[in-house]
């Protein structure tokens, strides 16, 4: 699946407790993944969460691996990319960095905030101009204990920063909710996480115009998602997304001031 198609339709419905690791699959890099990167992520909780290191299996091919890469970048809490030199240029003697990793870095920088992406490398040679301004850190992978501590500290800082940004985003969105959106949120919030409600979007004729705008607004904000279509009635079922449930908890005091009308 093309990255744009994926990010337009499927991304960020849920954030997983994992760090997406982009790095070369050259055997020379295995020791740093298993000896430094994975222990730094998994051996102790990060920002109060037990996080796993997610590295896409390079045995897959074609659309399958591309979709898994994009999904991992979109749904992980952080993206960690090892952009260390993999070779010297055959003709120019310029340092060469893994092209697949840089491709993944490009996707990450396009869809994630700067605090959610961390670049690491083990060299001080000329860096790529396009990412030279992106925060990155030097790591001496030969000193494993120190490398683990330094990397864990950097990841911890980024997780804390992203939490602050996430909380700020939720608060800002809560202040911009319309009464129609609040009423629909409150109605859906009474459902269990595995339940959905029929909002009869066959022609939007069964909803008032404000209700219809409320549904569209919540869809665009990523607060609700469509589940399935009833083949007989053409009705579409909706449920809160994980982000929608977080938003409901944040604006509970606002919802308490709204008296929802029944959704038939």
ZADO-1210 file (C-alpha; in nm, 4 decimals, padded with zeros to 6 digits):
<atoms>
<atom x="00.0000" y="00.0000" z="00.0000" code="UNK" pos="1"/>
<atom x="00.1281" y="00.3462" z="-00.0879" code="UNK" pos="2"/>
<atom x="00.2191" y="00.5492" z="00.2250" code="UNK" pos="3"/>
<atom x="-00.0242" y="00.8275" z="00.1382" code="UNK" pos="4"/>
<atom x="-00.3134" y="00.5830" z="00.0952" code="UNK" pos="5"/>
<atom x="-00.2367" y="00.4192" z="00.4281" code="UNK" pos="6"/>
<atom x="-00.1986" y="00.7412" z="00.6221" code="UNK" pos="7"/>
<atom x="-00.5171" y="00.8820" z="00.4711" code="UNK" pos="8"/>
<atom x="-00.7297" y="00.5859" z="00.5754" code="UNK" pos="9"/>
<atom x="-00.5891" y="00.3742" z="00.8556" code="UNK" pos="10"/>
<atom x="-00.3317" y="00.5539" z="01.0639" code="UNK" pos="11"/>
<atom x="-00.3300" y="00.6483" z="01.4317" code="UNK" pos="12"/>
<atom x="-00.6482" y="00.4717" z="01.5404" code="UNK" pos="13"/>
<atom x="-00.4417" y="00.3250" z="01.8232" code="UNK" pos="14"/>
<atom x="-00.0970" y="00.3908" z="01.9664" code="UNK" pos="15"/>
<atom x="00.0853" y="00.0740" z="02.0718" code="UNK" pos="16"/>
<atom x="00.3336" y="00.0383" z="02.3570" code="UNK" pos="17"/>
<atom x="00.6275" y="-00.0165" z="02.1255" code="UNK" pos="18"/>
<atom x="00.9185" y="00.1679" z="01.9705" code="UNK" pos="19"/>
<atom x="00.9525" y="00.1217" z="01.5962" code="UNK" pos="20"/>
<atom x="01.3203" y="00.0506" z="01.5229" code="UNK" pos="21"/>
<atom x="01.4503" y="00.1360" z="01.1759" code="UNK" pos="22"/>
<atom x="01.8001" y="00.0016" z="01.1129" code="UNK" pos="23"/>
<atom x="02.0110" y="-00.1998" z="00.8755" code="UNK" pos="24"/>
<atom x="01.9622" y="-00.5756" z="00.8725" code="UNK" pos="25"/>
<atom x="02.3304" y="-00.6253" z="00.7945" code="UNK" pos="26"/>
<atom x="02.4633" y="-00.8913" z="01.0373" code="UNK" pos="27"/>
<atom x="02.7160" y="-00.6332" z="01.1609" code="UNK" pos="28"/>
<atom x="02.4275" y="-00.4459" z="01.3233" code="UNK" pos="29"/>
<atom x="02.2698" y="-00.7423" z="01.5024" code="UNK" pos="30"/>
<atom x="02.4864" y="-00.7050" z="01.8120" code="UNK" pos="31"/>
<atom x="02.3813" y="-00.3437" z="01.8666" code="UNK" pos="32"/>
<atom x="02.0134" y="-00.4317" z="01.8345" code="UNK" pos="33"/>
<atom x="02.0183" y="-00.7310" z="02.0694" code="UNK" pos="34"/>
<atom x="02.2934" y="-00.5961" z="02.2962" code="UNK" pos="35"/>
<atom x="02.1961" y="-00.2280" z="02.3271" code="UNK" pos="36"/>
<atom x="01.8799" y="-00.1109" z="02.1527" code="UNK" pos="37"/>
<atom x="01.6375" y="-00.3810" z="02.2648" code="UNK" pos="38"/>
<atom x="01.7620" y="-00.3899" z="02.6260" code="UNK" pos="39"/>
<atom x="01.7403" y="-00.0089" z="02.6438" code="UNK" pos="40"/>
<atom x="01.3767" y="-00.0285" z="02.5367" code="UNK" pos="41"/>
<atom x="01.2556" y="-00.3457" z="02.7060" code="UNK" pos="42"/>
<atom x="01.4587" y="-00.4206" z="03.0189" code="UNK" pos="43"/>
<atom x="01.2940" y="-00.1499" z="03.2286" code="UNK" pos="44"/>
<atom x="00.9678" y="00.0469" z="03.1980" code="UNK" pos="45"/>
<atom x="00.9978" y="00.3746" z="03.0087" code="UNK" pos="46"/>
<atom x="00.7946" y="00.6671" z="03.1451" code="UNK" pos="47"/>
<atom x="00.5943" y="00.4189" z="03.3488" code="UNK" pos="48"/>
<atom x="00.5151" y="00.1893" z="03.0546" code="UNK" pos="49"/>
<atom x="00.6471" y="-00.1510" z="02.9555" code="UNK" pos="50"/>
<atom x="00.7570" y="-00.0905" z="02.5961" code="UNK" pos="51"/>
<atom x="00.8710" y="-00.3399" z="02.3334" code="UNK" pos="52"/>
<atom x="01.1140" y="-00.2926" z="02.0459" code="UNK" pos="53"/>
<atom x="00.9468" y="-00.3523" z="01.7089" code="UNK" pos="54"/>
<atom x="01.1699" y="-00.4223" z="01.4101" code="UNK" pos="55"/>
<atom x="01.0053" y="-00.5376" z="01.0868" code="UNK" pos="56"/>
<atom x="01.1063" y="-00.8861" z="00.9787" code="UNK" pos="57"/>
<atom x="01.3175" y="-00.8452" z="00.6671" code="UNK" pos="58"/>
<atom x="01.2117" y="-01.1883" z="00.5379" code="UNK" pos="59"/>
<atom x="00.8867" y="-01.0376" z="00.4125" code="UNK" pos="60"/>
<atom x="00.8620" y="-00.8716" z="00.0767" code="UNK" pos="61"/>
<atom x="00.6536" y="-00.6443" z="-00.1426" code="UNK" pos="62"/>
<atom x="00.3389" y="-00.4715" z="-00.0219" code="UNK" pos="63"/>
<atom x="00.3294" y="-00.6749" z="00.2996" code="UNK" pos="64"/>
<atom x="00.6522" y="-00.5389" z="00.4440" code="UNK" pos="65"/>
<atom x="00.5796" y="-00.1827" z="00.3273" code="UNK" pos="66"/>
<atom x="00.2388" y="-00.1853" z="00.4964" code="UNK" pos="67"/>
<atom x="00.3906" y="-00.3242" z="00.8158" code="UNK" pos="68"/>
<atom x="00.6608" y="-00.0565" z="00.8129" code="UNK" pos="69"/>
<atom x="00.4129" y="00.2281" z="00.7648" code="UNK" pos="70"/>
<atom x="00.1778" y="00.0831" z="01.0261" code="UNK" pos="71"/>
<atom x="00.4647" y="00.0496" z="01.2738" code="UNK" pos="72"/>
<atom x="00.5775" y="00.4067" z="01.2153" code="UNK" pos="73"/>
<atom x="00.2226" y="00.5383" z="01.2522" code="UNK" pos="74"/>
<atom x="00.1151" y="00.3381" z="01.5562" code="UNK" pos="75"/>
<atom x="00.4277" y="00.3113" z="01.7727" code="UNK" pos="76"/>
<atom x="00.4875" y="00.5518" z="02.0581" code="UNK" pos="77"/>
<atom x="00.8282" y="00.6476" z="01.9187" code="UNK" pos="78"/>
<atom x="01.0365" y="00.5912" z="01.6072" code="UNK" pos="79"/>
<atom x="01.4051" y="00.5105" z="01.6636" code="UNK" pos="80"/>
<atom x="01.6306" y="00.5091" z="01.3573" code="UNK" pos="81"/>
<atom x="01.9941" y="00.3991" z="01.3475" code="UNK" pos="82"/>
<atom x="02.1360" y="00.6099" z="01.0640" code="UNK" pos="83"/>
<atom x="02.4974" y="00.5016" z="01.1139" code="UNK" pos="84"/>
<atom x="02.7263" y="00.4648" z="00.8132" code="UNK" pos="85"/>
<atom x="02.6971" y="00.1242" z="00.6478" code="UNK" pos="86"/>
<atom x="02.9679" y="00.1716" z="00.3840" code="UNK" pos="87"/>
<atom x="03.1977" y="00.4205" z="00.2137" code="UNK" pos="88"/>
<atom x="03.1004" y="00.5427" z="-00.1312" code="UNK" pos="89"/>
<atom x="03.2357" y="00.3239" z="-00.4074" code="UNK" pos="90"/>
<atom x="03.3203" y="00.6187" z="-00.6323" code="UNK" pos="91"/>
<atom x="03.3116" y="00.9319" z="-00.4171" code="UNK" pos="92"/>
<atom x="03.4425" y="00.7898" z="-00.0880" code="UNK" pos="93"/>
<atom x="03.1532" y="00.9712" z="00.0797" code="UNK" pos="94"/>
<atom x="02.9877" y="00.7926" z="00.3731" code="UNK" pos="95"/>
<atom x="02.6829" y="00.5853" z="00.2780" code="UNK" pos="96"/>
<atom x="02.3837" y="00.5458" z="00.5088" code="UNK" pos="97"/>
<atom x="02.1207" y="00.2780" z="00.4638" code="UNK" pos="98"/>
<atom x="01.8693" y="00.3969" z="00.2043" code="UNK" pos="99"/>
<atom x="01.5814" y="00.1894" z="00.3456" code="UNK" pos="100"/>
<atom x="01.6335" y="00.3412" z="00.6888" code="UNK" pos="101"/>
<atom x="01.6402" y="00.6934" z="00.5460" code="UNK" pos="102"/>
<atom x="01.3165" y="00.6174" z="00.3577" code="UNK" pos="103"/>
<atom x="01.1552" y="00.5161" z="00.6862" code="UNK" pos="104"/>
<atom x="01.2922" y="00.8293" z="00.8533" code="UNK" pos="105"/>
<atom x="01.1283" y="01.0364" z="00.5792" code="UNK" pos="106"/>
<atom x="00.7899" y="00.8741" z="00.6422" code="UNK" pos="107"/>
<atom x="00.8298" y="00.9235" z="01.0175" code="UNK" pos="108"/>
<atom x="00.9161" y="01.2922" z="00.9829" code="UNK" pos="109"/>
<atom x="00.6137" y="01.3393" z="00.7562" code="UNK" pos="110"/>
<atom x="00.3564" y="01.1926" z="00.9957" code="UNK" pos="111"/>
<atom x="00.5029" y="01.2220" z="01.3458" code="UNK" pos="112"/>
<atom x="00.6060" y="01.5177" z="01.5585" code="UNK" pos="113"/>
<atom x="00.9814" y="01.5855" z="01.5982" code="UNK" pos="114"/>
<atom x="00.9733" y="01.4681" z="01.9604" code="UNK" pos="115"/>
<atom x="00.8455" y="01.1272" z="01.8471" code="UNK" pos="116"/>
<atom x="01.1485" y="01.0553" z="01.6275" code="UNK" pos="117"/>
<atom x="01.5004" y="00.9857" z="01.7539" code="UNK" pos="118"/>
<atom x="01.7998" y="00.9402" z="01.5227" code="UNK" pos="119"/>
<atom x="02.1130" y="00.7666" z="01.6500" code="UNK" pos="120"/>
<atom x="02.4503" y="00.6971" z="01.4903" code="UNK" pos="121"/>
<atom x="02.7963" y="00.5769" z="01.5854" code="UNK" pos="122"/>
<atom x="03.0023" y="00.8082" z="01.3623" code="UNK" pos="123"/>
<atom x="03.0947" y="01.1759" z="01.3432" code="UNK" pos="124"/>
<atom x="03.1395" y="01.1923" z="00.9689" code="UNK" pos="125"/>
<atom x="02.9542" y="01.4277" z="00.7379" code="UNK" pos="126"/>
<atom x="02.5825" y="01.3978" z="00.8011" code="UNK" pos="127"/>
<atom x="02.3066" y="01.4220" z="00.5439" code="UNK" pos="128"/>
<atom x="02.1941" y="01.7793" z="00.4899" code="UNK" pos="129"/>
<atom x="01.8233" y="01.6899" z="00.4782" code="UNK" pos="130"/>
<atom x="01.8232" y="01.5569" z="00.8361" code="UNK" pos="131"/>
<atom x="02.1175" y="01.7453" z="00.9841" code="UNK" pos="132"/>
<atom x="01.8831" y="01.9728" z="01.1806" code="UNK" pos="133"/>
<atom x="01.6851" y="01.6801" z="01.3262" code="UNK" pos="134"/>
<atom x="01.7925" y="01.6037" z="01.6857" code="UNK" pos="135"/>
<atom x="02.0169" y="01.2998" z="01.6907" code="UNK" pos="136"/>
<atom x="02.2685" y="01.1466" z="01.9278" code="UNK" pos="137"/>
<atom x="02.6024" y="00.9728" z="01.8998" code="UNK" pos="138"/>
<atom x="02.6279" y="00.6316" z="02.0641" code="UNK" pos="139"/>
<atom x="02.9361" y="00.4218" z="02.1270" code="UNK" pos="140"/>
<atom x="02.7897" y="00.0743" z="02.0864" code="UNK" pos="141"/>
<atom x="03.1134" y="-00.0863" z="02.2017" code="UNK" pos="142"/>
<atom x="03.0468" y="00.0384" z="02.5564" code="UNK" pos="143"/>
<atom x="02.7170" y="-00.1434" z="02.5958" code="UNK" pos="144"/>
<atom x="02.6321" y="-00.0502" z="02.9541" code="UNK" pos="145"/>
<atom x="02.6815" y="00.3196" z="02.8939" code="UNK" pos="146"/>
<atom x="02.5085" y="00.3026" z="02.5563" code="UNK" pos="147"/>
<atom x="02.2018" y="00.1394" z="02.7140" code="UNK" pos="148"/>
<atom x="02.1813" y="00.4060" z="02.9862" code="UNK" pos="149"/>
<atom x="02.2218" y="00.6947" z="02.7399" code="UNK" pos="150"/>
<atom x="01.9683" y="00.5570" z="02.4936" code="UNK" pos="151"/>
<atom x="01.7154" y="00.4730" z="02.7654" code="UNK" pos="152"/>
<atom x="01.7459" y="00.8253" z="02.9056" code="UNK" pos="153"/>
<atom x="01.6868" y="00.9811" z="02.5635" code="UNK" pos="154"/>
<atom x="01.3842" y="00.7599" z="02.4976" code="UNK" pos="155"/>
<atom x="01.2447" y="00.8389" z="02.8421" code="UNK" pos="156"/>
<atom x="01.2746" y="01.2124" z="02.7749" code="UNK" pos="157"/>
<atom x="01.0954" y="01.1790" z="02.4434" code="UNK" pos="158"/>
<atom x="00.8120" y="00.9736" z="02.5875" code="UNK" pos="159"/>
<atom x="00.7582" y="01.2345" z="02.8572" code="UNK" pos="160"/>
<atom x="00.7620" y="01.5135" z="02.5996" code="UNK" pos="161"/>
<atom x="00.5136" y="01.3364" z="02.3736" code="UNK" pos="162"/>
<atom x="00.2829" y="01.2827" z="02.6726" code="UNK" pos="163"/>
<atom x="00.2884" y="01.6562" z="02.7450" code="UNK" pos="164"/>
<atom x="00.2135" y="01.7310" z="02.3791" code="UNK" pos="165"/>
<atom x="-00.0623" y="01.4690" z="02.3727" code="UNK" pos="166"/>
<atom x="-00.2206" y="01.6125" z="02.6864" code="UNK" pos="167"/>
<atom x="-00.2037" y="01.9614" z="02.5367" code="UNK" pos="168"/>
<atom x="-00.3646" y="01.8355" z="02.2138" code="UNK" pos="169"/>
<atom x="-00.6473" y="01.6708" z="02.4070" code="UNK" pos="170"/>
<atom x="-00.7100" y="01.9851" z="02.6105" code="UNK" pos="171"/>
<atom x="-00.7070" y="02.2046" z="02.3018" code="UNK" pos="172"/>
<atom x="-00.9464" y="01.9715" z="02.1175" code="UNK" pos="173"/>
<atom x="-01.1764" y="01.9541" z="02.4187" code="UNK" pos="174"/>
<atom x="-01.2134" y="02.3326" z="02.4121" code="UNK" pos="175"/>
<atom x="-01.3137" y="02.3294" z="02.0431" code="UNK" pos="176"/>
<atom x="-01.5847" y="02.0610" z="02.0651" code="UNK" pos="177"/>
<atom x="-01.9271" y="02.1654" z="01.9374" code="UNK" pos="178"/>
<atom x="-02.2444" y="02.0832" z="02.1288" code="UNK" pos="179"/>
<atom x="-02.3431" y="01.8357" z="01.8566" code="UNK" pos="180"/>
<atom x="-02.0086" y="01.6576" z="01.8835" code="UNK" pos="181"/>
<atom x="-02.0307" y="01.6482" z="02.2621" code="UNK" pos="182"/>
<atom x="-02.3802" y="01.5010" z="02.2510" code="UNK" pos="183"/>
<atom x="-02.2767" y="01.2244" z="02.0123" code="UNK" pos="184"/>
<atom x="-01.9625" y="01.1526" z="02.2152" code="UNK" pos="185"/>
<atom x="-02.1692" y="01.1198" z="02.5294" code="UNK" pos="186"/>
<atom x="-02.4089" y="00.8778" z="02.3617" code="UNK" pos="187"/>
<atom x="-02.1273" y="00.6591" z="02.2307" code="UNK" pos="188"/>
<atom x="-01.9380" y="00.6747" z="02.5621" code="UNK" pos="189"/>
<atom x="-02.2151" y="00.4671" z="02.7253" code="UNK" pos="190"/>
<atom x="-02.1194" y="00.1697" z="02.5074" code="UNK" pos="191"/>
<atom x="-01.8641" y="-00.0950" z="02.5942" code="UNK" pos="192"/>
<atom x="-01.5336" y="-00.0775" z="02.3966" code="UNK" pos="193"/>
<atom x="-01.6426" y="-00.3670" z="02.1732" code="UNK" pos="194"/>
<atom x="-01.9848" y="-00.2189" z="02.0991" code="UNK" pos="195"/>
<atom x="-02.1020" y="00.0195" z="01.8278" code="UNK" pos="196"/>
<atom x="-02.4140" y="00.2273" z="01.7643" code="UNK" pos="197"/>
<atom x="-02.6237" y="00.2607" z="01.4514" code="UNK" pos="198"/>
<atom x="-02.6350" y="00.6265" z="01.3499" code="UNK" pos="199"/>
<atom x="-02.8270" y="00.5576" z="01.0282" code="UNK" pos="200"/>
<atom x="-02.6056" y="00.7361" z="00.7789" code="UNK" pos="201"/>
<atom x="-02.7902" y="00.5819" z="00.4817" code="UNK" pos="202"/>
<atom x="-02.8748" y="00.9308" z="00.3587" code="UNK" pos="203"/>
<atom x="-02.8262" y="01.1308" z="00.6791" code="UNK" pos="204"/>
<atom x="-03.1988" y="01.1926" z="00.6548" code="UNK" pos="205"/>
<atom x="-03.2643" y="01.0424" z="00.9977" code="UNK" pos="206"/>
<atom x="-03.0257" y="01.2885" z="01.1584" code="UNK" pos="207"/>
<atom x="-03.0665" y="01.6608" z="01.1800" code="UNK" pos="208"/>
<atom x="-02.8148" y="01.8751" z="00.9931" code="UNK" pos="209"/>
<atom x="-02.6273" y="01.9588" z="01.3172" code="UNK" pos="210"/>
<atom x="-02.6102" y="01.5880" z="01.4027" code="UNK" pos="211"/>
<atom x="-02.4678" y="01.5109" z="01.0603" code="UNK" pos="212"/>
<atom x="-02.2028" y="01.7805" z="01.1041" code="UNK" pos="213"/>
<atom x="-02.1231" y="01.6392" z="01.4464" code="UNK" pos="214"/>
<atom x="-02.0599" y="01.2928" z="01.3034" code="UNK" pos="215"/>
<atom x="-01.8410" y="01.4350" z="01.0263" code="UNK" pos="216"/>
<atom x="-01.6481" y="01.6476" z="01.2763" code="UNK" pos="217"/>
<atom x="-01.5785" y="01.3533" z="01.5068" code="UNK" pos="218"/>
<atom x="-01.4661" y="01.1382" z="01.2143" code="UNK" pos="219"/>
<atom x="-01.2247" y="01.4079" z="01.0949" code="UNK" pos="220"/>
<atom x="-01.0853" y="01.4509" z="01.4468" code="UNK" pos="221"/>
<atom x="-01.0261" y="01.0775" z="01.4846" code="UNK" pos="222"/>
<atom x="-01.2680" y="01.0452" z="01.7785" code="UNK" pos="223"/>
<atom x="-01.5044" y="00.7907" z="01.6229" code="UNK" pos="224"/>
<atom x="-01.4738" y="00.5233" z="01.3592" code="UNK" pos="225"/>
<atom x="-01.7144" y="00.3286" z="01.1420" code="UNK" pos="226"/>
<atom x="-01.7440" y="-00.0410" z="01.2215" code="UNK" pos="227"/>
<atom x="-01.9744" y="-00.2116" z="00.9709" code="UNK" pos="228"/>
<atom x="-02.2681" y="-00.1571" z="00.7396" code="UNK" pos="229"/>
<atom x="-02.6020" y="-00.3285" z="00.7895" code="UNK" pos="230"/>
<atom x="-02.6652" y="-00.4855" z="00.4500" code="UNK" pos="231"/>
<atom x="-03.0449" y="-00.4623" z="00.4839" code="UNK" pos="232"/>
<atom x="-03.0846" y="-00.1070" z="00.6102" code="UNK" pos="233"/>
<atom x="-02.7633" y="00.0444" z="00.4798" code="UNK" pos="234"/>
<atom x="-02.6998" y="00.1848" z="00.8279" code="UNK" pos="235"/>
<atom x="-02.3440" y="00.2431" z="00.9410" code="UNK" pos="236"/>
<atom x="-02.2350" y="00.1577" z="01.2940" code="UNK" pos="237"/>
<atom x="-01.9939" y="00.3830" z="01.4862" code="UNK" pos="238"/>
<atom x="-01.7804" y="00.3448" z="01.7966" code="UNK" pos="239"/>
<atom x="-01.5317" y="00.5586" z="01.9849" code="UNK" pos="240"/>
<atom x="-01.1658" y="00.5247" z="01.8918" code="UNK" pos="241"/>
<atom x="-00.9080" y="00.4861" z="02.1735" code="UNK" pos="242"/>
<atom x="-00.8346" y="00.8570" z="02.1294" code="UNK" pos="243"/>
<atom x="-01.2072" y="00.9295" z="02.1525" code="UNK" pos="244"/>
<atom x="-01.2254" y="00.7526" z="02.4875" code="UNK" pos="245"/>
<atom x="-00.9292" y="00.9545" z="02.6139" code="UNK" pos="246"/>
<atom x="-01.1042" y="01.2705" z="02.4991" code="UNK" pos="247"/>
<atom x="-01.4255" y="01.1694" z="02.6742" code="UNK" pos="248"/>
<atom x="-01.2371" y="01.1258" z="03.0012" code="UNK" pos="249"/>
<atom x="-01.0745" y="01.4677" z="02.9572" code="UNK" pos="250"/>
<atom x="-01.3957" y="01.6546" z="02.8868" code="UNK" pos="251"/>
<atom x="-01.6192" y="01.4683" z="03.1283" code="UNK" pos="252"/>
<atom x="-01.7076" y="01.7941" z="03.3015" code="UNK" pos="253"/>
<atom x="-01.8145" y="01.9396" z="02.9675" code="UNK" pos="254"/>
<atom x="-02.0230" y="01.6359" z="02.8803" code="UNK" pos="255"/>
<atom x="-02.2000" y="01.6599" z="03.2162" code="UNK" pos="256"/>
<atom x="-02.3422" y="01.9953" z="03.1101" code="UNK" pos="257"/>
<atom x="-02.4911" y="01.8525" z="02.7898" code="UNK" pos="258"/>
<atom x="-02.8230" y="01.6667" z="02.7925" code="UNK" pos="259"/>
<atom x="-02.8128" y="01.4304" z="02.4970" code="UNK" pos="260"/>
<atom x="-03.1204" y="01.3652" z="02.2934" code="UNK" pos="261"/>
<atom x="-03.1852" y="00.9996" z="02.2090" code="UNK" pos="262"/>
<atom x="-03.0157" y="00.8727" z="01.8948" code="UNK" pos="263"/>
<atom x="-03.2732" y="00.6554" z="01.7207" code="UNK" pos="264"/>
</atoms>
